[in-house]
Each structure stands twice: as structure tokens, then as C-alpha cells.
Amino acid sequence: MQMDPLVDALTKIRAYENRRRKEVIISPTSNVIHDVLATLQKSQYIGEVEKIEDGRGGKFKVQLLGRINKCAGIRPRFPVKHGELIEYEQKFLPAVNFGILVLTTPEGVMSQIEANEKGIGGRLLAYVY
């Protein structure tokens, strides 16, 4: 039984990366998963993301580049203010400027780098390095 589709998707990506696979099929789909994948793609952790319609909600076909050491969802989804992002970077990432936190903000899903530039906070969704 799936409790959190985002966590399941990130776990599947990490497992396929560890097996040195070139692509992974993620099901079920959601807008949050799509936005997180788009953020990972923008940060060059994954390649192309293609949505496949199958009549049952669809699937994502994700090209893996072999750049992910670890990725995971963050539960509970902690609320983070702009000034607190550094504290959570130290908690979830192994080193400074190594990896990204993915958070949802009033302006959409983005990395902590973009959130710092815009000066906004949000809720933590995942981390990748």
C-alpha cells in the first residue's frame, strides 16, 4: 500500500540509479511528482522526463544520468522560512553546495537555491545529492 507517491518515486529512482539503469518508469503520476522531476531535471540530476498516457493516470519515463548518489522524500513536510534554509541544508545534505533541497513555495516547486534568490520559504519535499 502506497502512503506517499513522491517518496515511492524517489526511492525507485535511487534504486535504479544504484543498479546503473538508463531509465525508470514511475507510476502513479501527480502534479507534485512532475514538478519535483522538473526541478531535478533543471538541476541536471536527471535527463528527459516523458509522460506516457496509458488510460489509467499515466506514467513518467525518466532518463537517468548516473549523477544521483542519494535522493529521498522528507516526511513530515517541515515548514521552512527563508532564513531557516541553511539549517535544513546542514541537516539533510552532506556538505555545503553539494546537492539540493526541493521545496514547495507559493510560487511553485523549486530548489532551495531558487528560493534563496527569491527570498521565500515553503515546505520541504525532498533532497538530492
N, C-alpha and C positions, 0 to 999 in steps of 0.2 A: 504494500500500500504506500503510495507516494504522499509524503507530507509537504514537501516543498519542491516544486518542479525546477526552480532555479538551482537549488543545491544539487539535485539529481543531475541536471545538465552539466554543471561544472565538475561534478565527480566523474561523469562519463568522459568529459574532455580530458581530465587529468589521467584517467586510466588508459585512454587511447594514446595520449602523448607518451606515457611510460612504456607502452608497447611499440612505440615508433611507427604508429599507423599514420597514413597520409590524410585520412578524412574520418569523420564521425557523423552519424545520423542521430539527431536529437529529437525526441518526441516525448511528451506533448509540447506544443508551442504556446507562447504567450507574448504579449507586447513587452513585458519586462525582460524576458529572456532575449528577445530580439534586440532591445536597447542595450542590454549588457554585452551581447555579442558584437554589436556595432561599436561599442566603446573599446572592447578588446581588439577589434579589427583596426580601429583608428590608432590605437597604441601599438600596433604591429605585433601582437601576440598570436593572432590567428590570421588566416588568409581569407578567401572569399566565403561569404555566407549566402546560401541559396535556399529559398523557401520552396518546398515541394508540396503541392496540393495533392492530397490523397482522398479527399471527400470526408475525412474524419478529423479535421482540425489541422492537418498538415504536419510537416516535419521540416527541420532545418538540416541542411547538408553543409558541414563546416570543414574547410580545408585547414589542416594542421601544419604548422611550420616548424615544429620542434623547439619552440622558444619558451615554453611554459615549464617551469620547474614545479610549481605548485599553484593551484587555484582552488578556492573554496568559497562557499557562501558564509555569511556572517549571520548567526542567529543568537539572540534576538537582534532585530534590526535597530541598532542603537541610534538615537537622535544625536546629531553632532552639529555644534555651532562652528562657525568659520574658524575661530581661534583654537578649537579643540582638535582640529585635524592632525596636527603634529603628534599629539598624544596617541591617537589611534594608529598613525603610521608606525610609531615605535612599537606599539603592541602587536600589530599584525604583520609587518614587513620586516625582513631580516636586516636591512641596512638602509641608510638614507639614500634616496634617489634610486632605489632598487625595487622595482615593482610599483603597482598602483592599487589604490583603494577605489572601488566603484561605489558611487552613492547616488541616490535619487534625491533630486532637489526640486524646488518649484519650477525650475527651468528645464527639467528633464533629467535623464540618467547621464552621468558624466564621471570622469575620473577626478581624484582629489586635486590634481594639477589644474584642471579647468576650473574647479570650484574655488581654489585659492586665487586664481587670476580674476574671477568674477566677484570674489569676496562673499560667497554664500555658503551655507551649510545644508544639511539634509539628513537622510537616514542611510546608514551603511548597508550595502547589499552584499558585496564580495571583495575579495582581494586576489591579486595575481602577481606572481613574480617568477 
